[in-house]
Amino acid sequence: MVSKGSKIYSILNNKCPRCQDGDFFVSGKAYDFKKFSVMNSSCEKCDLSFEQEPGYYYGAMYVSYAINVALMVTVWVAYLVLFENSLSIWWMVLVSMILGIILAPVTFRLARLTWINFFIKYKGPGAIGLTEKISGK
């Protein structure tokens, strides 16, 4: 299990990168199709603004691209190992496209969470100014 304080914890648990207590997305479910892409404007615990600047998440497209390339490479290797070229290559293409579409909400969220975690460090509840916000004092 990934412990609190690591960037992986924040990414996998939909948490604020600074305090890792507040939720990043409004809905905790990636497949809530009405709200899967709706982010909180700021963390309800430490008040970190999730919209750092206009266009901030354009960089998350590169992260999403890397995730999708890794997915396609995984499908390609599985195709070569499991089927040893006994099926048409178009089956591999079709499976990659279907997985890409099905996993789009997950990769969208992972990309945004990964992108913000590149730039925001975990401060924890002992950080100056955060103790009062997190404890509610």
Buried (B, 14 or more C-beta within 10 A) or exposed (E): EEEBEEBEBBBEBBBBBBBBBBBBBBBEEBEBEEEBBEBBEBBBBBBBEBEEEEEBBEBBEEBBEEBBEEBBEEBBEEBEEEEEEEEEEEEBBEBBEEBBEEBBBEBBBBBBBBBBBEEBEBBBBEBEEBEEBBEEE
